[in-house]
């Protein structure tokens, strides 16, 4: 529980960083492998109705495989966990009596859990992603051992000695090194509230478990966000040939010029230089338009307002740099982009708005223009 509380504290205190993109979250699927410590809390003997002095806490290493995929944008994920523990059977010896053996301590233990994972910082550009998860699963002790005897203590057939339902709750932190690779650490506690096949006489004492993991995740099949494509305007009609001239078969001329008229402008929070999720979608639309118009270059110009302190030029330049870096990461050539900053530029809000800040002035414009031909002055 202490580890789980520590992870929850890290989740609440986490703040986004601005140095690295978290494009790892955009993968359609993730696979992971982890190792950790599995802890059993419960009765030594499942046939005794009173835990009391018969309770035990036993630790064993565990190996876990995970698979996940996003179900709602980049905030909700579905995850499947498969695990195995009880590699060291010495803990199980304390549960041996003349009549019974606790298979959850002394036999190979497997569990599977479908889970829902929630990330509280959607659209963050930080490589650090805190998350919470819960679900429903089952723990199976020695499920591959076949028995033909009637279910009774120490018979090993499915029952309280072999199977139990679990309700997990946990938290973790994931750090993406790149868009295809990340490291994570998490802790969880499982409330084992009912036996899967409780067909023995007498009351049974459900036991609880906890799990602390550290491992690696791998992103598969990265997807691109859906963006709105802005088509170029149609070409003007070709002049009609006078009727007295003989017809001449000519191909339709191709106008070698930039046909883009306008690109999306993005806006920033007060004193912020971070490109949020809404702005990224608008910039992705700009990238698509520039890819379809290779003759167009773009001037990236940053602005700020009077409510952001005296260092307005630095803030507007940092905003323009964020957009410039986004275009470069998206594959637009450097020689097609120019960078500029105005500082406290032209006001777009009405009189009296500057006291509370004007989001219309906290912007970066992307102005399309015809690229200068190679060798021209």
C-alpha positions in Angstrom: 0.0 0.0 0.0 2.9 2.4 0.7 4.2 2.0 -2.9 0.7 2.5 -4.2 0.3 5.7 -2.2 3.7 7.0 -3.4 2.7 6.4 -7.0 -0.6 8.2 -6.5 1.3 11.2 -5.0 3.6 11.3 -8.0 0.5 11.3 -10.2 -1.0 14.3 -8.5 2.3 16.2 -8.5 3.3 15.5 -12.1 3.5 18.5 -14.4 4.1 18.4 -18.2 7.6 19.0 -19.6 8.0 20.8 -22.9 11.3 19.3 -24.2 10.0 16.1 -25.9 6.9 15.0 -27.7 4.8 12.1 -26.4 4.0 10.7 -29.8 4.4 7.2 -28.2 0.8 7.7 -27.0 -0.5 7.8 -30.6 0.4 4.1 -31.3 -2.6 1.9 -32.1 -1.3 -0.8 -29.8 1.4 -1.4 -27.2 3.1 -4.6 -25.9 4.9 -4.7 -22.6 6.9 -7.0 -20.4 7.7 -6.4 -16.7 9.0 -8.0 -13.5 8.2 -7.2 -9.9 7.2 -8.4 -6.5 3.9 -10.2 -5.8 2.7 -10.2 -2.1 0.0 -12.5 -0.6 -2.0 -11.3 2.4 -4.4 -13.9 3.9 -4.9 -17.0 5.9 -2.3 -19.8 6.1 -5.0 -22.4 5.8 -8.1 -21.6 3.6 -10.1 -24.2 5.5 -9.9 -22.3 8.8 -12.8 -19.8 9.3 -10.8 -17.4 11.4 -7.7 -15.6 10.1 -6.3 -14.0 13.3 -3.0 -15.7 14.2 -3.3 -17.9 11.2 -2.7 -15.0 8.7 0.5 -14.7 6.7 2.2 -12.2 4.3 4.3 -13.9 1.7 6.4 -12.3 -1.1 7.5 -13.8 -4.4 8.9 -12.5 -7.7 6.5 -12.2 -10.6 6.7 -11.9 -14.4 3.9 -10.1 -16.4 3.0 -9.6 -20.0 0.8 -6.7 -21.1 -1.0 -5.5 -24.2 -3.0 -2.3 -24.6 -4.6 0.0 -27.2 -6.4 3.4 -27.0 -10.2 3.3 -26.9 -11.0 7.0 -26.5 -8.4 9.4 -28.0 -5.2 9.3 -26.0 -6.9 9.3 -22.5 -8.6 5.9 -22.1 -6.9 2.6 -22.9 -7.9 -1.0 -22.7 -5.2 -3.3 -21.2 -4.8 -7.0 -20.7 -2.4 -8.3 -18.1 -1.2 -11.9 -17.9 1.1 -12.9 -14.9 2.8 -15.7 -13.2 4.4 -16.0 -9.7 5.3 -18.5 -7.0 8.6 -19.4 -8.6 9.9 -19.9 -5.0 7.7 -22.6 -3.3 9.3 -22.3 0.2 6.6 -19.9 1.3 4.0 -22.6 0.7 5.6 -24.9 3.3 4.2 -22.8 6.1 0.7 -23.6 4.9 1.1 -27.4 5.0 -1.0 -29.2 7.6 -2.1 -32.7 8.0 -5.3 -32.1 6.1 -4.7 -29.2 3.7 -2.2 -27.2 1.6 -2.8 -23.6 0.5 -2.2 -23.8 -3.3 -2.0 -20.0 -3.5 1.2 -20.2 -1.6 2.7 -23.5 -2.6 1.8 -24.0 -6.3 2.4 -22.0 -9.5 0.0 -19.1 -9.5 -1.3 -17.4 -12.7 -3.7 -14.5 -13.2 -5.3 -12.6 -16.0 -7.0 -9.2 -15.9 -8.8 -7.1 -18.5 -8.3 -3.5 -17.3 -9.2 0.1 -18.2 -6.4 2.6 -18.0 -7.0 6.4 -17.5 -4.4 9.1 -18.2 -5.3 12.5 -16.7 -3.1 14.6 -19.0 -4.4 14.1 -22.6 -2.6 16.0 -25.3 0.4 16.7 -23.1 3.8 17.2 -24.8 5.6 15.7 -21.8 7.3 12.3 -22.1 6.0 11.5 -18.6 2.5 10.0 -18.5 1.0 9.2 -15.1 -2.0 6.9 -15.2 -4.6 5.0 -13.1 -6.2 1.6 -13.8 -8.8 -0.8 -12.6 -10.5 -3.9 -13.9 -11.6 -7.4 -13.1 -9.6 -10.6 -13.1 -9.0 -14.0 -11.7 -6.2 -15.8 -9.9 -5.7 -19.5 -10.7 -3.4 -21.7 -8.6 -1.9 -24.7 -10.4 -4.7 -24.7 -13.1 -3.0 -27.3 -15.3 -3.0 -30.1 -12.7 -5.8 -32.6 -13.4 -7.6 -34.3 -10.5 -10.4 -36.9 -10.5 -11.1 -37.0 -6.8 -14.2 -35.5 -5.2 -13.6 -31.9 -4.1 -12.3 -32.0 -0.6 -9.4 -30.4 1.4 -6.0 -31.0 -0.3 -7.7 -32.6 -3.3 -6.5 -29.9 -5.6 -9.7 -29.6 -7.6 -11.1 -26.2 -8.5 -12.4 -24.5 -5.4 -11.1 -22.1 -2.7 -7.7 -23.8 -2.9 -7.4 -23.1 -6.7 -9.4 -20.1 -8.0 -10.5 -16.6 -6.8 -11.9 -13.4 -8.4 -10.0 -10.2 -8.0 -10.8 -6.5 -8.2 -7.5 -4.5 -8.9 -6.9 -0.8 -8.4 -3.5 0.8 -9.1 -1.5 3.7 -10.4 1.7 4.1 -12.4 4.0 6.4 -14.3 5.2 5.8 -17.9 8.3 7.6 -19.5 8.6 7.6 -23.3 12.1 7.5 -24.6 10.9 7.7 -28.2 7.7 7.2 -30.2 8.3 3.4 -30.1 9.8 2.7 -26.7 9.0 3.6 -23.0 9.7 2.5 -19.4 7.0 2.3 -16.7 6.7 1.5 -13.0 3.4 0.9 -11.2 1.8 -0.5 -8.1 -1.6 -2.2 -7.5 -3.7 -3.8 -4.8 -6.2 -6.6 -5.5 -9.3 -7.2 -3.4 -10.0 -11.0 -3.8 -13.7 -10.8 -3.0 -15.1 -14.2 -4.0 -14.0 -17.7 -5.0 -14.6 -18.7 -8.6 -16.0 -22.2 -7.7 -16.8 -22.2 -4.0 -18.4 -25.7 -3.8 -17.0 -26.8 -0.4 -18.8 -26.7 2.9 -18.1 -24.0 5.5 -17.1 -20.4 5.2 -13.9 -19.3 3.5 -11.6 -16.3 4.1 -10.8 -14.5 0.9 -7.3 -13.2 0.7 -5.9 -10.0 -0.9 -2.7 -9.5 -2.9 -0.5 -6.6 -4.1 1.9 -6.2 -7.1 4.7 -3.8 -7.8 6.1 -3.8 -11.4 8.8 -2.2 -13.5 9.1 -2.9 -17.2 9.2 -1.8 -20.8 6.5 -1.0 -23.4 6.8 -1.0 -27.2 4.5 1.0 -29.5 3.2 -0.7 -32.7 1.7 0.7 -35.9 1.8 4.5 -35.2 -1.3 6.4 -36.4 -1.6 10.0 -37.6 -4.2 12.2 -36.1 -7.1 13.1 -38.3 -6.8 16.6 -39.6 -8.8 18.9 -41.8 -7.3 19.3 -45.3 -7.5 22.7 -46.9 -7.6 22.3 -50.7 -6.0 24.8 -52.9 -8.3 27.2 -54.9 -9.2 26.2 -58.4 -7.1 27.5 -61.3 -8.6 30.3 -63.4 -10.3 29.2 -66.7 -8.2 29.2 -69.9 -9.0 31.9 -72.4 -11.3 31.0 -75.3 -9.5 30.6 -78.6 -11.0 32.9 -81.3 -13.2 31.0 -83.8 -11.3 32.1 -86.9 -8.1 30.4 -85.7 -7.5 26.7 -86.4 -7.7 24.5 -83.3 -4.4 23.6 -81.8 -4.0 20.6 -79.5 -2.2 21.8 -76.4 -1.9 20.4 -73.0 -3.4 22.3 -70.2 -0.6 24.6 -68.8 0.5 24.0 -65.2 0.7 27.2 -63.2 3.9 26.9 -61.3 3.0 29.1 -58.3 1.9 28.9 -54.7 -1.9 28.5 -54.6 -2.2 28.6 -50.8 -4.0 31.7 -49.6 -4.3 31.1 -45.9 -3.0 28.7 -43.2 -4.4 28.1 -39.7 -3.4 30.4 -36.9 -2.9 28.9 -33.4 -3.4 30.6 -30.0 -1.6 30.2 -26.6 -2.5 30.5 -22.9 -1.2 33.4 -20.9 2.7 33.2 -20.6 2.6 29.8 -22.3 4.7 28.6 -25.3 3.2 25.1 -25.3 1.4 23.8 -28.4 -1.8 22.1 -27.0 -3.9 19.3 -28.6 -6.2 21.7 -30.4 -3.3 23.6 -31.8 -1.5 20.4 -32.9 -4.6 19.4 -35.0 -4.6 22.8 -36.7 -0.9 22.6 -37.4 -1.3 19.1 -38.8 -3.8 20.5 -41.3 -1.2 23.1 -42.3 1.4 20.4 -42.8 -1.0 18.5 -45.1 -1.6 21.7 -47.1 2.1 22.4 -47.5 2.8 18.8 -48.6 0.2 19.2 -51.4 1.7 22.5 -52.4 5.5 22.0 -52.7 6.0 25.5 -54.3 4.7 27.2 -51.1 6.9 28.3 -48.3 5.7 29.7 -44.9 6.6 32.6 -42.7 6.1 31.7 -39.0 5.5 34.8 -36.9 4.9 34.9 -33.1 3.0 37.6 -31.1 2.3 38.3 -27.5 0.2 40.8 -25.6 0.8 43.4 -22.9 -0.2 41.1 -20.0 2.8 38.9 -20.4 5.5 41.0 -18.8 8.3 43.1 -20.3 10.1 40.3 -22.1 7.5 40.1 -24.8 9.9 39.6 -27.7 11.4 36.5 -26.1 7.9 35.0 -25.5 6.7 35.6 -29.0 10.0 34.2 -30.4 9.6 31.0 -28.2 6.1 30.6 -29.5 7.2 30.9 -33.1 10.0 28.4 -32.4 7.5 25.8 -31.0 5.6 26.0 -34.3 8.8 25.9 -36.4 9.9 22.8 -34.5 6.5 21.1 -35.1 6.8 21.7 -38.9 10.4 20.3 -39.0 9.3 17.2 -37.0 6.5 16.7 -39.4 8.9 16.5 -42.4 8.6 20.1 -43.9 12.0 21.2 -45.3 13.9 23.8 -43.3 14.5 26.0 -46.3 10.7 26.4 -46.8 10.2 27.9 -43.3 11.3 31.3 -42.0 11.0 32.3 -38.4 10.0 35.7 -37.0 8.7 37.4 -33.8 6.9 40.7 -33.4 6.6 40.9 -29.6 3.8 43.2 -28.6 2.3 43.4 -32.1 -0.9 44.7 -33.5 -3.9 44.5 -31.1 -6.8 42.4 -32.2 -9.0 42.9 -29.1 -11.1 45.9 -28.3 -10.2 48.8 -26.1 -9.8 47.9 -22.4 -9.1 44.2 -23.1 -5.3 44.3 -22.6 -5.7 44.5 -18.8 -6.9 40.9 -18.6 -4.8 39.7 -21.5 -6.0 39.2 -25.1 -5.7 35.7 -26.6 -6.0 37.2 -30.0 -2.5 38.7 -29.5 -1.1 35.5 -28.0 -0.8 33.7 -31.4 1.5 32.4 -34.1 0.6 33.0 -37.7 1.7 30.8 -40.6 1.7 33.0 -43.7 2.1 31.1 -47.0 4.1 32.6 -49.8 5.7 31.5 -53.1 9.2 29.9 -52.6 12.0 31.9 -54.1 13.5 29.9 -57.1 17.0 28.5 -56.6 19.6 31.1 -57.6 17.3 34.1 -57.6 18.0 37.2 -55.6 
